[in-house]
Amino acid sequence: MPTENCGDDVAGIVPSLSKIDGNRSLRHGLLILLLAAFFVDLAASMSGLAVQFLGIKLDASTVLLGLYGTVGSTVYAVGCYFAGRTSDRFGRKLSALFLCLAGIMWMWSGLQRSPYAILVLVPLGSACLAFFWPVVQAWIGDLVPDRRQLNLVLGNFNVLWTAGLMLGPLACGYLWGIHTLAPFVACTTIALLTALSLMTAPTRRDGTSDAALPTEHSIDRYDTRADFYMPLAWLANFASWYAGGAARTLFPKLGKEIGFSEVVIGWVMFAMLAGQLVAFLGLRRATWWHFRRLPLLVGLVIGALGMAEAARASTPLSFALALAVVGAANGFTYVASLFYSLQAPTSDRGRRAGIHEAIIGAGLATGPLVGGVLGSIYDLRLTFAAGALVFALVLLVEVALWVRHRACSPKPA
C-alpha cells in the first residue's frame, strides 16, 4: 500500500477527495456517498447478526436460521438486477427512499416474536438494500470525471464498506448485551440519518471544470474494451463470492465440529475479511491491472488454492491463512467487476452496477445452499473443495474465451 504522506494514509479511512477534479459541491457529494457505504454496511451487518441472535432466542431451527441468509441473498440478487436500471430512469436519490424502508424493516424485525415472521421481513429488507448498493455505485460513477480518479474513489469506497462490515457484528454484540432491541434501534437510526444525508448530495457533475472536455482517461469517453473484460470479471466475481459465501456461512459449523471455540472461529472469520480489506487497500491506487488478462487469472488461481487448502486444513492458523487468501480473491474480483461495470455511458451505468451486485447476491445465495447440501449428505469439507472446483471451472472458461477472442482479433485487447 503506498504511503506517500499522512494525507494519503488518512484517505484509507476517511477519503481525501482534494485530488478529484471538480467543484466543492461535487467533492462534498462524493464524501457523503463514501461515508454512506460505511454506515449502511455497519447497519446491515449489525442487523444481520441481530436477526440471527433473535432467531436463536425464539428457538428457530438451524434450517430456518440458514434460510434467513439464503432467502435474503436471493431476493437481493433479483432486486439488484432491476434496481440499477430503475435508477437510470428515475434518478439516483431513489436510494435514499429505499434506505429508509430498509431501516423500517430492520426495526420491524426486532419487534417480532415469531421466527417465521422474521423470515418474511428479512427478504423485504434485502430488497430495499438492493435499491441502495448498485444505485450508489452508479452515482459515484456519475460524479467522478476521470477513470484514474474513479479507481482511487472506488478503492476508498471498498475500504469503507468493508470496515463497516467488520465493525457491525462487534457493535451488535455490545448492543445486544444492553437490550435485545438496541441493535435494531441503532440500525434504523443509522439508516434514516444516512438517507437524509444522501438527499444533500448532487447527482450530476454539471458545471465542473472538465465536464465538457472529456480527456483520454475521462469516464465519459467509453472504452469498448470493457465490453470484453466486464463479463469475464462478472464470471470471476461469481466464483469468488460463491466460495466466500459458502466459507463465511459454513466454516463456523465446521470449526465447532473440529473443536474450535467461538473466539477462535471469530478470529478466523476476521482473517478472511482482513484479506479482503488488504486487497482493497492494495488496489485503491493501482491501475496496472486495468484491461489486462493476467490479473483476473491470478485472482481465480489464488482463490482456488485458498479453498483447496481450507478443505484440508486442521489448525486455526492454517484455516486463517487459507481463508485470508480467499478473502483477498473476493476483494480483487469485486474491484475488477465494479470497475468494468462503471465503464459505461451514464444512461447504462446503473443497469451494469445492478448486474454486478446481482451476481454477488447470486454467489452468496448459491454457495451456502450447495455447500450446506454437500455438508449434510457427505462432509462439510466438501464445501471448500466445491468452492475450489468452481474457481477452477471458471478459470478454464475464461482461458477458453480469451483464446477465442485472441484468435478472432489480430490486435490484443
N, C-alpha and C positions, 0 to 999 in steps of 0.2 A: 504494500500500500504506500503510495507516495506521501511523503511528509515534508513538503516544501516549506511550509511555515505554519504558525499556530492557527491562522485563519483557515487554512486548508484542513487542518485536523478537526477543528470545530465543525467544519462542514459535514463531517460524518454523522454528527448527532443533530445539530440544528443547521441545516444547509445555508451556506453563504451564497447569495444569489447576485453578488455585486458584478460578477463577470458576465451575467446574462444580458444580451443586448435588449434594449427596450426601455420604456419609461418606468417610473417608480411604481405606478399602479400595477403594471404587468408583474414586476418582481414581487410586489405585495401579494398578488393573486397566486403566484407560484408557491410562495411561502405558506399560504393558507392551505393549498392543496396538499403540500407535503406534510404539514402538521396534521391535517385531516387523516392521512394514511396511517400515521402513528396512533392517533386517538381511536380511530374506528377499529383497527386491529386489536388494540388494547381492550376495547369494549367487547368485541366479538369473541376473542379468546377467553375473556373473563366469563362471558355469558355461556360459552360452550362448556366450560368446566363446571360452572354453577348448575347448569341443566343436568349434567351427569351426577353431581352431588345430590341434587333434589330428587332425581330419579331413584338413586340408591336409598335415599331417606324414605321414599314412597314405595319401597320394595319392588321396583321394576326388575324384570328378569334380565339376564345377560343379553338375550336376543333383542329385547326391547331397547336396552341401552345402546346396542350396536346399531339398531335401526335409526336412532336419533342422528347419528353421523351419516349413515348411508343415504337415508331419505333426504336429509338436508343438503348433502353434496349433489345428489341427483337433481333436485329442484333448482339448486344454484346453477348447475351446468346448463340446464334448459333455459333458465331465465336469462343468463348472460348472453345467449345467442340472440335473443330478441332485444335486450336492453341497449346494447351499443347502437343498433340500427335505429331504435326509438329515439335515442338522444341525438342522433344525426338529424332527425326530423324535427324534434320538439325542443331541443336545447339541452345543454349540459347541467343546468341548475335543477333539472329533474331529479338529480342525485340527492339533493337536499330534502326533497319531499319524501323519497323512499327511505332515507336515513332516519327521518322522524318516525316513519311507520315501523322500521326495524326496532327502534327504541321502545315503541309501544308494545310490540310483540314480545320483546325481552321482559318487560315489566309484567305483562300478562302471564307469561310462562312462570315467573316466580310466584305468582298468586295461586297457581293450580294445586290441587290436592289429589289429582289422579295422574298416574304416569302416562296413561293413554291420551289424556288431554294435551300433555306436553308434546306427544308425537304429532299432534295436529298443528301445534303452534310453531314448532321448530322449522318445518319447511316454509311456513309463512315468513318467518324472519329471514331465512336463507334467500327466499325470492326477493325480498326487499334489498338485501345486500347485493344481489345480482344486478340491481339497478344503481349500485353505487360504484363498485370497483372498475368495471370497463368504462363507465362514463367518466370517472375522474382521470383514468389513464388517457383517454382520448382528449380530455380537457387540457391535460398537461401538454399533449402534442399540439393542441391548438395555440398554446401560448408561447412555446419555445420556438424561436425562429430558425435555429441552426442545428444541424444534425449532430455536430460535435458537442454543442451545449446540451442537446437532448440527452446524450449519453451520460453527462455529468448529473443532470437533474434526475434522470431515471435511476442512476446509481444511488443518489441520496434518498429518493422515494423508496427504493427497495430496502435500504438500510433501516429506514424509519418504520416501515410496516413490519419488518422482521423484529425490530426492537419491541414494538407493541405486542407482537405475538409471543415474545419471550416473557415479557413482564406481566401480561394479563393473568396467566394462571397463578403467579406469585401473589398478585393483588387479590385475586379471588379467594385464595386460601386464608389470607388475613381477614378479609371482609366477611367470609362465611363464619369465621370464628366469633365475630362480633354479633351477627344476626343472619339467619338464612336468607332474609330478603335484601340484605345490604348489597351484595354483588349486583343484583338486578336493578336496584335503585341507582347505583353508580353507573351501570351500563346505559341506562335510559338517559340519565343526566348528561353523560358524555355525548351521546348521540344527538340530543336536542341542541346542545351548545355548539357542537361541530356543524350541524345543519345550518344554524344561524350564521356562523362564520362563512360558510360556503356562499351564502346569499350576497356577501360583500365582494366576492372575487369576480374580476372581469372574465368574460367568456371569449373575447376576441382580442387580438393584439393590434387592432386598427390604430393608426396614429404613432406607432413606434418608429424609430429612426430607420429601420431597414425593412419594414414590412412590404414596401412596394418595390424593393430591389433584391430579388432572390439571388443568392450567391451560389457558388458551386456546391456548398455544403448546406444550403437552405433546405429546410424540411418541406418547403413549398415546391421545391424542384424535385419532382418524383423520380426516383431511381428505379428503373424497371427490373434491376437485378433482384429486388425484393420479391418479385413475383415468383422467382425460383427458390430463394432462400426461406421465405416465410413458411410454406407448407413443410419444408424439412425441419425447421425449428419447431413447428407445431407438433410434428411426429415425435421428435426428441423430447419435447416437454411433456407429452402424454406419457411416454415410457418412464420418465423421471418421476412424475407425480403419482403415477400408478405405484411404483416401487416405494416412493416416500410415504404415500398414504397408507400402504399396507404395513410398512415398518412402524409408523407412528401409532397405528391402531393396535397392532397385534404383538409388538415387542413387549409391552408391559405384561401381557399374559404369559409369554414365553419366559420372560425374566422371573416371574413368580414361580413357574414350574421348575426352573433351574435352581431357585432358592435365593434369588437376589432380594434385598429389602426394597421398600418403596423409595428410600433415599437414593439407593444405587440406581434404580430404574430411572428416577428423575434426572440424575446426572447424565446417564446415557442419552436420554432424550434431549437434554440440554446440549450435549456434544453434537447431536445431529443438527440442531438449529444453529449452533455456533459455526459448523461447517458451511451452512448456507449463508450466514452473515459474513464470513470471511470471503466467500466467493463474491458477494455483493460489494464488499469494500475493495476487493482487488480489481473489480471490473468497472467501478464507477467512473474512473478517468481513462480507462484503456479503450483504444479504438482499433488496435491491431487486428482484432478478430472480426471486424465488420466485413461482410461479404467474402468470407473465406470458408473453405470447406473443412479444413483440418480441425479447427476448434470444436465444431459440432461432433465430429467423430471421436475426439478425445473425451468430450463430456459423456458420451454414451459408453465408452470403454471404461472410464473410471467408475461410472455408476454401476456397470455390470460387475466389476471387480469388488466394489464395496458390498453389494448384495450377496455375491458369492462367498465373501469372507464372513459376512454375518450368518450365513447358512451353516457355517462350520465352527463359529466362534463359541467359546465356553467361559471366558472370563469377562468381567466388566470392562477392562481396558480394551480387549480385542473387539468387543461389541461397540464401544465408544468410538474407536478409531474407524471401524468399518462404516458405522452409520454417519460419522462426520464426513466421510468421503461421499456417501450417498447424498448428504445434505449439500455438499459443495456442487455435486452434479445437479441437484434441484435448483440451486442458485444460478448456475451458468445457463441451463436450458431456459429458465424463466426469463433471464435478462435477454437472451437471444430472441426468444419468441415475442416478447413485448417490443423490443427494438424494431424487429422487422415488421411487426403488425402496425406500428405507428408510421412506417414509411409509406404513407398513403395520402391521397388528397383529403382535405378536411371533410368532405361530404361522405367519405367511406371509412374514416378513421375509427369512428365509434363501432361500426359493424365488425371491423377486424379486431379491435380490442375486445369486443364481446366474444368472438370466437376463441381468442387467446384464453380468456378466463373460463369459457365453457369447457375447453379442453382440460384445464387444470381441475375443474369440478368433476369431469368425467373420470379422470385418473384417480382422484380422491375417493370417488364412489366405487369404482370397479376394483381397485387394489384391495381394500379391506374386504369386499364381498367375496372375490375369488380366493383371497388368502384365507379368509375365515372358513370357506368350504373345504379347502385343502387341509387346513389345520384340524378341522373337526373329523374329517374322514381318514386322514393319514397322520401327518405330523406338522407341527407349527413351523418347523424349519423349512418345509417345502414352500412356505410363503415367501421366504427370502430367495430360495432357488428359482421360484417362478418369476420373481422380480428381475433377477439376473438374466433369465431367459428372454423376458420381454425387452430388456435393453439390447440383448444380442440380436434378436429378430429385427428390431427397428434399425439397428446398425447395418444389418445385411440389406434391408430395404433401401436405406439411404445410399449405401455404396452403389447398389444397382441403379438407382435414379441418377446419381452423379455420373456413372459410366455412360448411361444412356444420353444424358444431357451433353456430355463432352463429345460423344460420337456425332450428335446432331448439330453441334455448334463448333466450328473450327476455332473460334476465338474463346479462350477460357472465360468463365463467368467471374 
